[in-house]
Amino acid sequence: MKLSSLAKYLIAATTAFMLLPSIASAGIFDDDEARRAILDVRTKIDALNVKLDSKLDTKADKSSALDLSNQNEQLRAEVAKLRGQIEVLVNDLANTQRRQQDFYVDLDNRLRKMEPKKITVDGVEATVDMNEQRAYDAAMSLFKAADYKNASGAFSSFIGNYPQSVYVGAAQYWLGNSYYAQRDCKNTISSLQTLVKNQADHPKAPDAMLYIAGCQLELKDKAASKKTLEAVMAKFPDTEAAQVAKSRMSSVK
């Protein structure tokens, strides 16, 4: 039996609708386009049903009523299939939006961690970037693990790479301590004298001078050791370091 023009139109329309989910899933639609496509399909499905019912009721097409009825059943089956695909599309869209939201939250958190942060070190507030903080922490970890040779190398590199860092004074102090732990008095004195010279008000300066005096004594330079201890008492009279310096004076006479 020859198909009516309406039947041909309906078959063509159904074929077009069946392509919608594959197009959407291919990523052609963005979120808004996908929503509009879903609404458009639902509207056209309802319009088709109304047109089919109306056409079957007209006397002009009674001769093809049986054929149209069969096509109608097929179309209704396709409509049901399309509706199921629409539900899948809607669910996929919701899941995609959730994943995108999670991605952006995670990305934002990662970027925040990479941003320079304000900290207070030895009473001084400063901005420290991520690489700077990691480098200093890595050097301190080596020192705490008693790996003094690698710690001295790490602190030395840190000072060279971040000469303006708020951690420079502390790094200089722990560099001297790393050398002292290796019984390298010459480098201990050199490192700690740099701290005392460049940052005389640093909280670690009094202790640094005590280490210097101790190394000078080990190197048999009693005069230099005595002078350093006297400087500790003069510059930092109300500190614990001054009391220690005073008690050591007897050993350098």
FIDREN-139095 format. One record per residue (C-alpha): x, z, y; residue number from 1. Coordinates in Angstrom, 3 decimals, decimal comma. Last residue first. Example, Ala and Ser with C-alpha at 12.3 -4.5 7.8 and 13.67 -1.06 7.14 Angstrom:
2
<r><X>13,670</X><Z>7,140</Z><Y>-1,060</Y><num>2</num></r>
<r><X>12,300</X><Z>7,800</Z><Y>-4,500</Y><num>1</num></r>
end
This chain:
253
<r><X>91,299</X><Z>80,255</Z><Y>33,121</Y><num>253</num></r>
<r><X>89,127</X><Z>77,713</Z><Y>31,326</Y><num>252</num></r>
<r><X>87,520</X><Z>80,015</Z><Y>28,756</Y><num>251</num></r>
<r><X>86,560</X><Z>82,642</Z><Y>31,312</Y><num>250</num></r>
<r><X>84,549</X><Z>80,089</Z><Y>33,280</Y><num>249</num></r>
<r><X>82,242</X><Z>79,536</Z><Y>30,343</Y><num>248</num></r>
<r><X>79,887</X><Z>82,421</Z><Y>31,214</Y><num>247</num></r>
<r><X>79,497</X><Z>81,134</Z><Y>34,781</Y><num>246</num></r>
<r><X>78,707</X><Z>77,625</Z><Y>33,582</Y><num>245</num></r>
<r><X>76,003</X><Z>78,992</Z><Y>31,271</Y><num>244</num></r>
<r><X>74,436</X><Z>80,901</Z><Y>34,162</Y><num>243</num></r>
<r><X>74,579</X><Z>77,808</Z><Y>36,364</Y><num>242</num></r>
<r><X>72,907</X><Z>75,764</Z><Y>33,604</Y><num>241</num></r>
<r><X>70,071</X><Z>78,295</Z><Y>33,496</Y><num>240</num></r>
<r><X>69,347</X><Z>77,383</Z><Y>37,085</Y><num>239</num></r>
<r><X>69,361</X><Z>79,306</Z><Y>40,326</Y><num>238</num></r>
<r><X>72,781</X><Z>78,233</Z><Y>41,590</Y><num>237</num></r>
<r><X>72,403</X><Z>74,482</Z><Y>40,947</Y><num>236</num></r>
<r><X>74,878</X><Z>72,791</Z><Y>43,273</Y><num>235</num></r>
<r><X>77,413</X><Z>75,626</Z><Y>43,557</Y><num>234</num></r>
<r><X>77,197</X><Z>76,898</Z><Y>39,981</Y><num>233</num></r>
<r><X>77,373</X><Z>73,362</Z><Y>38,566</Y><num>232</num></r>
<r><X>80,245</X><Z>72,450</Z><Y>40,906</Y><num>231</num></r>
<r><X>82,193</X><Z>75,494</Z><Y>39,692</Y><num>230</num></r>
<r><X>81,714</X><Z>74,287</Z><Y>36,129</Y><num>229</num></r>
<r><X>83,008</X><Z>70,826</Z><Y>37,070</Y><num>228</num></r>
<r><X>86,098</X><Z>72,241</Z><Y>38,777</Y><num>227</num></r>
<r><X>86,883</X><Z>74,428</Z><Y>35,781</Y><num>226</num></r>
<r><X>86,625</X><Z>71,421</Z><Y>33,438</Y><num>225</num></r>
<r><X>88,887</X><Z>69,340</Z><Y>35,684</Y><num>224</num></r>
<r><X>91,525</X><Z>72,082</Z><Y>35,740</Y><num>223</num></r>
<r><X>91,214</X><Z>72,700</Z><Y>32,006</Y><num>222</num></r>
<r><X>91,971</X><Z>69,078</Z><Y>31,052</Y><num>221</num></r>
<r><X>92,778</X><Z>69,637</Z><Y>27,381</Y><num>220</num></r>
<r><X>90,526</X><Z>66,745</Z><Y>26,237</Y><num>219</num></r>
<r><X>88,244</X><Z>69,305</Z><Y>24,624</Y><num>218</num></r>
<r><X>88,030</X><Z>71,061</Z><Y>28,021</Y><num>217</num></r>
<r><X>87,055</X><Z>67,833</Z><Y>29,719</Y><num>216</num></r>
<r><X>84,428</X><Z>67,315</Z><Y>27,036</Y><num>215</num></r>
<r><X>82,879</X><Z>70,709</Z><Y>27,702</Y><num>214</num></r>
<r><X>82,934</X><Z>70,187</Z><Y>31,458</Y><num>213</num></r>
<r><X>81,183</X><Z>66,840</Z><Y>31,080</Y><num>212</num></r>
<r><X>78,588</X><Z>68,365</Z><Y>28,775</Y><num>211</num></r>
<r><X>77,942</X><Z>71,081</Z><Y>31,366</Y><num>210</num></r>
<r><X>77,654</X><Z>68,425</Z><Y>34,062</Y><num>209</num></r>
<r><X>74,970</X><Z>66,611</Z><Y>32,060</Y><num>208</num></r>
<r><X>73,064</X><Z>69,881</Z><Y>31,713</Y><num>207</num></r>
<r><X>72,964</X><Z>70,243</Z><Y>35,499</Y><num>206</num></r>
<r><X>72,014</X><Z>66,533</Z><Y>35,987</Y><num>205</num></r>
<r><X>69,114</X><Z>66,542</Z><Y>33,486</Y><num>204</num></r>
<r><X>66,427</X><Z>67,281</Z><Y>36,088</Y><num>203</num></r>
<r><X>67,737</X><Z>64,363</Z><Y>38,218</Y><num>202</num></r>
<r><X>68,736</X><Z>65,469</Z><Y>41,710</Y><num>201</num></r>
<r><X>72,232</X><Z>63,968</Z><Y>41,528</Y><num>200</num></r>
<r><X>70,842</X><Z>60,619</Z><Y>40,417</Y><num>199</num></r>
<r><X>73,547</X><Z>57,989</Z><Y>40,916</Y><num>198</num></r>
<r><X>76,630</X><Z>60,216</Z><Y>40,754</Y><num>197</num></r>
<r><X>75,315</X><Z>62,724</Z><Y>38,216</Y><num>196</num></r>
<r><X>73,996</X><Z>59,941</Z><Y>35,969</Y><num>195</num></r>
<r><X>77,196</X><Z>57,910</Z><Y>36,212</Y><num>194</num></r>
<r><X>79,184</X><Z>61,064</Z><Y>35,466</Y><num>193</num></r>
<r><X>77,116</X><Z>61,415</Z><Y>32,312</Y><num>192</num></r>
<r><X>78,078</X><Z>58,006</Z><Y>30,981</Y><num>191</num></r>
<r><X>81,793</X><Z>58,285</Z><Y>31,814</Y><num>190</num></r>
<r><X>82,117</X><Z>61,818</Z><Y>30,459</Y><num>189</num></r>
<r><X>80,429</X><Z>60,914</Z><Y>27,184</Y><num>188</num></r>
<r><X>82,434</X><Z>57,704</Z><Y>26,935</Y><num>187</num></r>
<r><X>85,670</X><Z>59,698</Z><Y>27,095</Y><num>186</num></r>
<r><X>84,350</X><Z>62,474</Z><Y>24,884</Y><num>185</num></r>
<r><X>83,527</X><Z>60,334</Z><Y>21,865</Y><num>184</num></r>
<r><X>82,758</X><Z>63,121</Z><Y>19,392</Y><num>183</num></r>
<r><X>79,993</X><Z>60,946</Z><Y>17,878</Y><num>182</num></r>
<r><X>77,368</X><Z>63,483</Z><Y>18,995</Y><num>181</num></r>
<r><X>78,960</X><Z>63,319</Z><Y>22,464</Y><num>180</num></r>
<r><X>78,490</X><Z>59,550</Z><Y>22,523</Y><num>179</num></r>
<r><X>74,784</X><Z>59,906</Z><Y>21,766</Y><num>178</num></r>
<r><X>74,517</X><Z>62,715</Z><Y>24,320</Y><num>177</num></r>
<r><X>75,994</X><Z>60,471</Z><Y>26,998</Y><num>176</num></r>
<r><X>73,458</X><Z>57,762</Z><Y>26,129</Y><num>175</num></r>
<r><X>70,787</X><Z>60,441</Z><Y>26,196</Y><num>174</num></r>
<r><X>71,646</X><Z>61,245</Z><Y>29,813</Y><num>173</num></r>
<r><X>71,841</X><Z>57,595</Z><Y>30,881</Y><num>172</num></r>
<r><X>68,489</X><Z>56,897</Z><Y>29,214</Y><num>171</num></r>
<r><X>66,965</X><Z>59,874</Z><Y>31,041</Y><num>170</num></r>
<r><X>68,230</X><Z>58,576</Z><Y>34,366</Y><num>169</num></r>
<r><X>67,170</X><Z>55,004</Z><Y>33,581</Y><num>168</num></r>
<r><X>63,636</X><Z>55,950</Z><Y>32,490</Y><num>167</num></r>
<r><X>62,046</X><Z>55,246</Z><Y>35,881</Y><num>166</num></r>
<r><X>63,334</X><Z>51,734</Z><Y>35,370</Y><num>165</num></r>
<r><X>65,368</X><Z>50,003</Z><Y>38,075</Y><num>164</num></r>
<r><X>68,283</X><Z>49,059</Z><Y>35,790</Y><num>163</num></r>
<r><X>65,925</X><Z>47,756</Z><Y>33,082</Y><num>162</num></r>
<r><X>67,920</X><Z>45,323</Z><Y>30,913</Y><num>161</num></r>
<r><X>71,344</X><Z>46,920</Z><Y>31,385</Y><num>160</num></r>
<r><X>70,017</X><Z>50,470</Z><Y>31,077</Y><num>159</num></r>
<r><X>68,054</X><Z>49,495</Z><Y>27,960</Y><num>158</num></r>
<r><X>71,068</X><Z>47,828</Z><Y>26,408</Y><num>157</num></r>
<r><X>73,152</X><Z>50,991</Z><Y>26,864</Y><num>156</num></r>
<r><X>70,358</X><Z>53,096</Z><Y>25,430</Y><num>155</num></r>
<r><X>70,115</X><Z>50,840</Z><Y>22,365</Y><num>154</num></r>
<r><X>73,884</X><Z>50,759</Z><Y>21,796</Y><num>153</num></r>
<r><X>74,106</X><Z>54,539</Z><Y>22,087</Y><num>152</num></r>
<r><X>71,199</X><Z>54,873</Z><Y>19,672</Y><num>151</num></r>
<r><X>72,871</X><Z>52,532</Z><Y>17,193</Y><num>150</num></r>
<r><X>75,894</X><Z>54,823</Z><Y>16,994</Y><num>149</num></r>
<r><X>73,840</X><Z>57,995</Z><Y>17,204</Y><num>148</num></r>
<r><X>71,583</X><Z>57,346</Z><Y>14,228</Y><num>147</num></r>
<r><X>70,561</X><Z>61,023</Z><Y>14,212</Y><num>146</num></r>
<r><X>66,903</X><Z>60,049</Z><Y>13,585</Y><num>145</num></r>
<r><X>66,063</X><Z>61,567</Z><Y>16,966</Y><num>144</num></r>
<r><X>68,624</X><Z>59,250</Z><Y>18,570</Y><num>143</num></r>
<r><X>67,221</X><Z>56,176</Z><Y>16,844</Y><num>142</num></r>
<r><X>63,688</X><Z>57,113</Z><Y>17,884</Y><num>141</num></r>
<r><X>64,854</X><Z>57,586</Z><Y>21,464</Y><num>140</num></r>
<r><X>66,266</X><Z>54,059</Z><Y>21,525</Y><num>139</num></r>
<r><X>63,012</X><Z>52,624</Z><Y>20,151</Y><num>138</num></r>
<r><X>60,967</X><Z>54,583</Z><Y>22,696</Y><num>137</num></r>
<r><X>63,062</X><Z>53,161</Z><Y>25,540</Y><num>136</num></r>
<r><X>62,692</X><Z>49,592</Z><Y>24,326</Y><num>135</num></r>
<r><X>58,973</X><Z>49,993</Z><Y>23,665</Y><num>134</num></r>
<r><X>58,320</X><Z>51,366</Z><Y>27,128</Y><num>133</num></r>
<r><X>60,196</X><Z>48,515</Z><Y>28,798</Y><num>132</num></r>
<r><X>58,423</X><Z>45,936</Z><Y>26,656</Y><num>131</num></r>
<r><X>54,979</X><Z>47,339</Z><Y>27,567</Y><num>130</num></r>
<r><X>55,504</X><Z>47,573</Z><Y>31,307</Y><num>129</num></r>
<r><X>56,161</X><Z>50,796</Z><Y>33,186</Y><num>128</num></r>
<r><X>54,741</X><Z>51,667</Z><Y>36,602</Y><num>127</num></r>
<r><X>56,101</X><Z>54,799</Z><Y>38,256</Y><num>126</num></r>
<r><X>55,338</X><Z>58,410</Z><Y>39,075</Y><num>125</num></r>
<r><X>58,409</X><Z>60,668</Z><Y>39,318</Y><num>124</num></r>
<r><X>58,326</X><Z>64,291</Z><Y>38,121</Y><num>123</num></r>
<r><X>60,720</X><Z>63,678</Z><Y>35,255</Y><num>122</num></r>
<r><X>58,628</X><Z>60,721</Z><Y>34,124</Y><num>121</num></r>
<r><X>55,062</X><Z>60,219</Z><Y>35,366</Y><num>120</num></r>
<r><X>53,203</X><Z>57,181</Z><Y>34,058</Y><num>119</num></r>
<r><X>51,376</X><Z>54,180</Z><Y>35,468</Y><num>118</num></r>
<r><X>50,733</X><Z>51,346</Z><Y>33,076</Y><num>117</num></r>
<r><X>51,830</X><Z>47,720</Z><Y>32,996</Y><num>116</num></r>
<r><X>49,294</X><Z>45,549</Z><Y>31,131</Y><num>115</num></r>
<r><X>49,966</X><Z>44,698</Z><Y>27,494</Y><num>114</num></r>
<r><X>47,643</X><Z>47,390</Z><Y>26,165</Y><num>113</num></r>
<r><X>44,887</X><Z>46,104</Z><Y>28,450</Y><num>112</num></r>
<r><X>45,368</X><Z>42,604</Z><Y>27,059</Y><num>111</num></r>
<r><X>44,880</X><Z>43,846</Z><Y>23,504</Y><num>110</num></r>
<r><X>41,710</X><Z>45,726</Z><Y>24,426</Y><num>109</num></r>
<r><X>40,303</X><Z>42,668</Z><Y>26,192</Y><num>108</num></r>
<r><X>41,065</X><Z>40,488</Z><Y>23,179</Y><num>107</num></r>
<r><X>39,310</X><Z>42,934</Z><Y>20,844</Y><num>106</num></r>
<r><X>36,223</X><Z>43,019</Z><Y>23,086</Y><num>105</num></r>
<r><X>36,296</X><Z>39,211</Z><Y>23,399</Y><num>104</num></r>
<r><X>36,512</X><Z>38,765</Z><Y>19,631</Y><num>103</num></r>
<r><X>33,725</X><Z>41,260</Z><Y>18,940</Y><num>102</num></r>
<r><X>31,458</X><Z>39,400</Z><Y>21,376</Y><num>101</num></r>
<r><X>32,340</X><Z>36,055</Z><Y>19,809</Y><num>100</num></r>
<r><X>31,631</X><Z>37,426</Z><Y>16,343</Y><num>99</num></r>
<r><X>28,251</X><Z>38,731</Z><Y>17,473</Y><num>98</num></r>
<r><X>27,368</X><Z>35,416</Z><Y>19,136</Y><num>97</num></r>
<r><X>28,328</X><Z>33,575</Z><Y>15,973</Y><num>96</num></r>
<r><X>26,153</X><Z>35,881</Z><Y>13,877</Y><num>95</num></r>
<r><X>23,165</X><Z>35,272</Z><Y>16,156</Y><num>94</num></r>
<r><X>23,691</X><Z>31,511</Z><Y>15,979</Y><num>93</num></r>
<r><X>23,990</X><Z>31,626</Z><Y>12,204</Y><num>92</num></r>
<r><X>20,678</X><Z>33,517</Z><Y>12,006</Y><num>91</num></r>
<r><X>18,944</X><Z>31,009</Z><Y>14,280</Y><num>90</num></r>
<r><X>20,347</X><Z>28,122</Z><Y>12,269</Y><num>89</num></r>
<r><X>19,212</X><Z>29,672</Z><Y>8,988</Y><num>88</num></r>
<r><X>15,734</X><Z>30,190</Z><Y>10,446</Y><num>87</num></r>
<r><X>15,699</X><Z>26,587</Z><Y>11,622</Y><num>86</num></r>
<r><X>16,666</X><Z>25,417</Z><Y>8,148</Y><num>85</num></r>
<r><X>13,680</X><Z>27,262</Z><Y>6,721</Y><num>84</num></r>
<r><X>11,430</X><Z>25,669</Z><Y>9,305</Y><num>83</num></r>
<r><X>12,834</X><Z>22,273</Z><Y>8,429</Y><num>82</num></r>
<r><X>12,014</X><Z>22,816</Z><Y>4,744</Y><num>81</num></r>
<r><X>8,450</X><Z>23,810</Z><Y>5,617</Y><num>80</num></r>
<r><X>8,180</X><Z>20,694</Z><Y>7,780</Y><num>79</num></r>
<r><X>9,532</X><Z>18,574</Z><Y>4,938</Y><num>78</num></r>
<r><X>6,862</X><Z>19,962</Z><Y>2,639</Y><num>77</num></r>
<r><X>4,242</X><Z>19,290</Z><Y>5,315</Y><num>76</num></r>
<r><X>5,561</X><Z>15,764</Z><Y>5,592</Y><num>75</num></r>
<r><X>5,230</X><Z>15,200</Z><Y>1,895</Y><num>74</num></r>
<r><X>1,693</X><Z>16,548</Z><Y>1,938</Y><num>73</num></r>
<r><X>0,846</X><Z>14,343</Z><Y>4,897</Y><num>72</num></r>
<r><X>2,330</X><Z>11,325</Z><Y>3,178</Y><num>71</num></r>
<r><X>-0,054</X><Z>11,911</Z><Y>0,310</Y><num>70</num></r>
<r><X>-2,942</X><Z>12,308</Z><Y>2,727</Y><num>69</num></r>
<r><X>-1,818</X><Z>9,234</Z><Y>4,620</Y><num>68</num></r>
<r><X>-2,034</X><Z>7,182</Z><Y>1,449</Y><num>67</num></r>
<r><X>-5,461</X><Z>8,588</Z><Y>0,624</Y><num>66</num></r>
<r><X>-6,703</X><Z>8,060</Z><Y>4,170</Y><num>65</num></r>
<r><X>-5,506</X><Z>4,452</Z><Y>4,348</Y><num>64</num></r>
<r><X>-8,982</X><Z>2,881</Z><Y>4,347</Y><num>63</num></r>
<r><X>-10,317</X><Z>5,759</Z><Y>6,417</Y><num>62</num></r>
<r><X>-7,964</X><Z>4,795</Z><Y>9,248</Y><num>61</num></r>
<r><X>-10,515</X><Z>3,614</Z><Y>11,819</Y><num>60</num></r>
<r><X>-13,001</X><Z>6,337</Z><Y>10,889</Y><num>59</num></r>
<r><X>-10,895</X><Z>9,050</Z><Y>12,536</Y><num>58</num></r>
<r><X>-10,528</X><Z>12,440</Z><Y>10,778</Y><num>57</num></r>
<r><X>-7,236</X><Z>11,629</Z><Y>9,086</Y><num>56</num></r>
<r><X>-5,740</X><Z>10,765</Z><Y>12,416</Y><num>55</num></r>
<r><X>-6,677</X><Z>14,100</Z><Y>13,966</Y><num>54</num></r>
<r><X>-5,130</X><Z>16,133</Z><Y>11,130</Y><num>53</num></r>
<r><X>-1,979</X><Z>14,080</Z><Y>11,271</Y><num>52</num></r>
<r><X>-1,759</X><Z>14,322</Z><Y>15,056</Y><num>51</num></r>
<r><X>-2,165</X><Z>18,113</Z><Y>15,002</Y><num>50</num></r>
<r><X>0,475</X><Z>18,516</Z><Y>12,290</Y><num>49</num></r>
<r><X>2,853</X><Z>16,240</Z><Y>14,134</Y><num>48</num></r>
<r><X>2,410</X><Z>18,158</Z><Y>17,386</Y><num>47</num></r>
<r><X>3,189</X><Z>21,445</Z><Y>15,640</Y><num>46</num></r>
<r><X>6,380</X><Z>20,000</Z><Y>14,161</Y><num>45</num></r>
<r><X>7,327</X><Z>18,520</Z><Y>17,537</Y><num>44</num></r>
<r><X>7,024</X><Z>21,902</Z><Y>19,235</Y><num>43</num></r>
<r><X>9,072</X><Z>23,649</Z><Y>16,516</Y><num>42</num></r>
<r><X>11,793</X><Z>21,018</Z><Y>16,748</Y><num>41</num></r>
<r><X>11,962</X><Z>21,325</Z><Y>20,533</Y><num>40</num></r>
<r><X>12,187</X><Z>25,137</Z><Y>20,363</Y><num>39</num></r>
<r><X>15,097</X><Z>24,914</Z><Y>17,927</Y><num>38</num></r>
<r><X>16,847</X><Z>22,293</Z><Y>20,028</Y><num>37</num></r>
<r><X>16,427</X><Z>24,410</Z><Y>23,156</Y><num>36</num></r>
<r><X>17,998</X><Z>27,412</Z><Y>21,381</Y><num>35</num></r>
<r><X>20,887</X><Z>25,291</Z><Y>20,137</Y><num>34</num></r>
<r><X>21,454</X><Z>23,866</Z><Y>23,598</Y><num>33</num></r>
<r><X>21,646</X><Z>27,358</Z><Y>25,061</Y><num>32</num></r>
<r><X>24,153</X><Z>28,581</Z><Y>22,433</Y><num>31</num></r>
<r><X>26,388</X><Z>25,482</Z><Y>22,558</Y><num>30</num></r>
<r><X>25,417</X><Z>22,471</Z><Y>20,582</Y><num>29</num></r>
<r><X>27,919</X><Z>20,052</Z><Y>19,054</Y><num>28</num></r>
<r><X>29,382</X><Z>22,735</Z><Y>16,694</Y><num>27</num></r>
<r><X>28,930</X><Z>20,938</Z><Y>13,433</Y><num>26</num></r>
<r><X>26,255</X><Z>23,491</Z><Y>12,510</Y><num>25</num></r>
<r><X>24,052</X><Z>22,115</Z><Y>15,258</Y><num>24</num></r>
<r><X>24,413</X><Z>18,565</Z><Y>14,027</Y><num>23</num></r>
<r><X>23,769</X><Z>19,546</Z><Y>10,387</Y><num>22</num></r>
<r><X>20,714</X><Z>21,604</Z><Y>11,442</Y><num>21</num></r>
<r><X>19,246</X><Z>18,732</Z><Y>13,498</Y><num>20</num></r>
<r><X>19,607</X><Z>15,895</Z><Y>10,957</Y><num>19</num></r>
<r><X>16,377</X><Z>16,836</Z><Y>9,156</Y><num>18</num></r>
<r><X>14,494</X><Z>16,476</Z><Y>12,443</Y><num>17</num></r>
<r><X>15,564</X><Z>12,839</Z><Y>12,766</Y><num>16</num></r>
<r><X>14,415</X><Z>12,042</Z><Y>9,228</Y><num>15</num></r>
<r><X>11,086</X><Z>13,736</Z><Y>9,937</Y><num>14</num></r>
<r><X>10,622</X><Z>11,652</Z><Y>13,060</Y><num>13</num></r>
<r><X>11,289</X><Z>8,438</Z><Y>11,163</Y><num>12</num></r>
<r><X>8,816</X><Z>9,416</Z><Y>8,463</Y><num>11</num></r>
<r><X>6,203</X><Z>10,351</Z><Y>11,043</Y><num>10</num></r>
<r><X>6,627</X><Z>7,137</Z><Y>12,969</Y><num>9</num></r>
<r><X>6,289</X><Z>5,054</Z><Y>9,816</Y><num>8</num></r>
<r><X>3,151</X><Z>6,994</Z><Y>8,905</Y><num>7</num></r>
<r><X>1,722</X><Z>6,444</Z><Y>12,368</Y><num>6</num></r>
<r><X>2,376</X><Z>2,697</Z><Y>12,217</Y><num>5</num></r>
<r><X>0,413</X><Z>2,492</Z><Y>8,939</Y><num>4</num></r>
<r><X>2,249</X><Z>2,024</Z><Y>5,664</Y><num>3</num></r>
<r><X>1,309</X><Z>-0,907</Z><Y>3,442</Y><num>2</num></r>
<r><X>0,000</X><Z>0,000</Z><Y>0,000</Y><num>1</num></r>
end
